[in-house]
Amino acid sequence: MKVTVSLIKADVGSVAGHSVVADELKTIAEEMLNKAVEDGKIIDFRVFNAGDDLELLMTHRKGIDSTEIHGLAWNVFRKCAEKAKEMKLYGAGQDLLKDAFSGNIRGLGPGVAEMEFTERRSEPIVAFMMDKTEPGAFNLPIFRIFADPFNTAGLVIDPSMHSGFVFEIWDILEHRRVIMKAPEEMYSILALIGCKSRFVIKRVYPKAGKLPTDEPVAVVSTEKLYQVAGEYVGKDDPVALVRAQSGLPAVGEILEAFAFPHLVSGWMRGSHNGPIMPVPFRYSKCTRFDGPPRCIAAGFQICNGKLIGPVDLFDDPAFDYTRMRAMEIAEYIRRHGPFEPHRLSAEEMEYTTLPKVLEILKDKFERI
């Protein structure tokens, strides 16, 4: 029997600006999801926060894009937003961009990563949750996990992985997708996903071996808030689910892809480039310049739909060096102040608040 894992997030209000989700909101979410377990809507759940984003991880048998599951998440976020407004929290209801639920939470503001698959004899899975960045921030690590032999030794020495994987890449500006194979089309894949503000890895599938080729082994949320709101309302703060072991990259290979603090877009006011820093749960609050951008990783075993865990996978001194490098990069790039490449390019600033400043200045220009 197949199980569905749904990771749905939203910024519904936070304490001290964009820092952290209030405990009162997490309590509301846990109470509502406990009731959903009792009512048989879901099998199991966990509630997290990545910075100021409330994260709902749920398992069930209802498949992806289930109206019942998405409606449950929407109701949790709405209830938490009401409490956030009552508490005068910052950005209360920020990611709830529409008033009415129409059967699917996609296009309403929250980010969604879901996968349905046949549970293996042993089913490890990692839930990644980022704050202060965009969906394209997952492009580099997901590529390295499933296509880079210098990251993932199994691509070279494990016969079940030797033929590679299939990437589903979305053009999030033109709303289209392309299916590409690695390693055969590796250079073409890189030509696309290197433009991380437009082309985003959505799903990864196995190409051959014991695993069904129509069941994803990784999925990333690709919702862009500015496309829903028509203006900048906050960063997208993506989430991802990655399955591990037994014909797939090992957990250690998956985490290795985050050992390099690569530059991502977001950070302060969604307008700056900065290093993504892998952190334990307790360090997910963003402080310096509303950052730097963060990523947490929760590891689980799935047993008949039940979640065993989480393991706080970045809570390890092995990542101290990565965090140190991230802060060195943050210090260097912060010294650029309002100059590119710290500030995003003019094209990427189009949906931030900068155009409002330029509108004020337009009548001051004269032709030369």
N, C-alpha and C positions, 0 to 999 in steps of 0.2 A: 504494500500500500504506500502511496506517495505521501510525503509530508511537504508542507509549504512553510517557509521561513520568511516572515515579513519584518523588515526594519524600516520604521516610519518615524520621521523627525520633524519638529517645528520649533521655532523660537516663539514662545507664547508669553515671555516676560522674564526679566532677570533682575538680580540684586546688584546694586552699584554699577549702573550702566550696563554694558554688555558682558559682564564678568561671569556670572554663574546662575544656574536655575535655583530658585528658592526651594527649600525642603518641603514646604507646604504644597507646592505644585506636584512634586514627585509622589507625595503621599496620596494626593487625589488620584493620580494616574494608577498607582498600585492598587488602590481600593476598587477602582472601576474595572481594572483588568482582572483582579481576583474574582469579582462578580461574574465577569465573562467566562472565566474558567468554571465556576460553579454552574453556570447556565449552559455549558457545553459549547460555547462559541469558539473558544480557543483551547488548545491543549496546555500551553505553558507560556510564560512571559518573563521578561526582565525589563526594568526601567533604569535608564542611565541618563546622565547628562554629559555632553561634550561642550564645555564652556557654557554658553547661554542657550544651548539647544536641548530640548527635552526629547529623549530617544526612547521609542517603544519597540522592543524586540518581541515578536510573537510567533508561536508555532501553531499550526492548525491543518485541517484537511480540505480547505475550501478553495485552494488554487490561488493563482495570482489575480490581482484586480478584482477580488471578491467585494461586492457591494457591502456585505455584512461586516467584513474585516475593516475595510476602508471607512465605513460608517462608524464603527467602533472607535477607530483612531481619531476620526474627526470629532466625535462627541467628547473624547478625552481631552483633546486640545481645546475645544470650545469651553469646557468646564474649567480647565486650568487657566485659560485666558480671562474668564470671568473673575476668578479668584485673584489673578494678577492685577486686574484693573481695580478690584476692591483694595488690594494692598498697595496700589500706586507703584507697581513695579515698572521698570523701564522697558519700553517696547512691548507692552502688554498686547497680546494678540497680533504681533508684528507679521508673522508668516501666514496668518489666516486672511487671505486677500479677497475672498469671496464670502458672501453671506449665506448662501444656500448650498447644501450638499446635494450633488446631482448623480449619485450612484458610484462615483469614483473620486478619490482624493487628489488624483493627478490634475494639475492645472488649477488647483485651489491655493497653492502656496507650499504646503509641506513636501519634503523630499521622501522618495520611496525607493527601496531596493528590496526586491522579492525574488525568490526562486522556489520552484516546485521540483522535487526529485525523488527518486526511489532510494530510500534509506539503505545504506550499505551495512555490512556486518559490524563495522566500526565507522562512525561518521563524525570526524572532527570538522569544525567550522569556526571561522574567525569573523567577527563583526568589527569592522573599522568605522570609526566616527570622527569626522573632521570638524573643526570650527575655524571661522574667519578665512574661508577660501571658497573655491569654485569646483564644479565636478571634474574639470580637466586636471585637477591636482592629483587624481588617481591614475592618470595616463601612464606616467613613468613607472611607478611601482607595479601596476598591473602588467604592463609590458614586460618588465624585468622578471616578474614571477613566472609568466607563462611563455616567454620567448627568448630570454637572455641566458645563454648557457654559462656566462660568467657569474650569474646570480644563482641559477637553479641547476645544480649538478645533475639532477634527475633527467634533464633534457638530453644529457650526454650518456649517462650510464644506466638509466632505467629503461628497458625495452618497451615498457607500457607507455612511456612518455616520449620516446625517441622520435615519433612521427610529428610531434608538435600539437598545436591547438588552433582553434578557429575563433577569430575575433569579430564581434559585431560592433561596428563603429557608427555612431550617430553624428550627422551634421546638424547641430542644434540651432543653427541659424536658418537653414533651408528646410529643416524638418524632413530629412531623408536618412537612409542608412545604407551601409555597404557591408558585405560579409567577406572577410579576407582570411587567408590561411598563413600560418607561420610554421616553418621558416620560409616557405616558397615565396611569399609576397612580403617578406619582412621589410624591405626597403620602401615599398609602397605604403605599408602600415605606418612606418615612421614618418613618411612624407605628410601623412594626415595628422597623426596624433601629436606631432611636434607643435602643431597649431592648436594648443590646448584650450583656447578660448572658443573654438568653433567645433573641432572634431573631438569627440569624447568616446572612449571605450565604454560601451553599455553592458555587453555580456561576453563571456568566454565559454566556449564549448570544447569538449574533448573531440579529437579527430578520429581516434581508433582505440582499440583495447577493450577492456571489460565494461567500461561505463557507457550508458546510453548516449549516443551522440546528439540527441535532441534535448538533453537535460543540461542546463547551464552549470558551470562549476565556479563562476564568479559573476557578480552583477553589481552595477554602480548606479546610484541615483543621478539623474541628469536634469532635474527640474531647474529652470533658470527663473528666479524671482522677478527680474526686471521684465521678462517677456510676459509675465502674467499681469504685473502692475503697470507696465509702461514707463516706469521710472525706477531709480534705485531705491530699494526699501531695506536692503541688508544683503549680506552675502548668502550664497546658496547652502554652504556648509554641508557637503555631500557625505553620504554613507555608502558602505560597500559590504558585501558578503562574499567570502571566499572559502570554498571547501578544500580539504587538505588530505594528504596521505593516500596510500593504496591506489597507485595509478595517477596521482595528482602530486603537485609540489608538496614537500613536507612543511610542517608548520614553521620550522626554522628557515626554510628557503623563502617562505612567504614573508616572514618578518625581516629577513635580510634585505629585501627590497626597500625597506624604510630606514636602513642604516646610513643612507646618504640624505642629508636635509636639503633636497632640491628646492629651487625657487618656485613659488606659486603666487597666483594673484589673489588679492583680498586685503587682509590685515586692516589697518585703520581706514574706516569709512569705505571699505571695499575698493580702495583706490591705489593700493601699493603692492609691490612685489616684496616677498619675504620668504624665509626658509620655513618649510614645514617641519615641526619638531615632534617626534614621537614621545609621548609622555604617559606615565601611569595615571590612573583615574584621578588621583588626588591633585594632580598638577594640571588638570584640563582647563582650569579657569584662565582666561586671557587677560593679562594686565599691562605689560609694557607696550605702549602705543596700541592698546587693544590687541595684543598678540604676544609673541609671534604666532602665526597659524599653528594649530595643534592637531594631533591625531592620537586617539586612543584605540586600543585593540583588546577586544574581549574574546577569549577562547572558550569553546564549548565542545562537549560530546553530545550528540543527539541520540537518545534512546527511546524508540517508539514515540517520537514526537516530543518527549520531555527534554528539557535543557539541563545538562549536568555542567555546572560552572556558575559564574565565569572565572576564568583565570585572567588576571590583569597582566597581559603579555609584555607590555613595555615597562613593567615595574621590575627592572633588572639593571644592575650596574653595567651590563654589557652595552646598554644604550646611553650610558653617561657621556661617552666620547662624542656620540652623535649629537646629543643635546648641547655639549660644549661647542662643537662646530657650528651648530645652528645659531647659538648666541654670538659667536664670532662673526658669522655672516650677517646677523641682524645688526650688530654694532656697526659693521662696515657700511651696509647699505643705508642704514638710518642717517648716517652722516651726509647723505645726498640731499636730505630734506625734501623740498618740493620738486627736485629735478628728476627727470627720467635717468636711469631705468628704475629708480625706487618708485617714483610715481608711475602709474600705468601709462601706456601710449594714448595718444589723443583718441584713437578709435575705440579703445576699451573704456575710456572715460566718458563716452557718449551718454551712458545711462546713469552716471553718477550725478552729484550736485554741481559739478564744474560748469556745464552748459548754462546754468542759471547765472553764474558769475559772468560768463562771456556775453550773455544777453544784456547785462547791465552795461558792459563796456562797448557794445557794438557801435553806438552813435558817436563814440570818441574817435573812431578810425577815420582817416581821410585817404583818398587815393594818392598814389605816388607814381 
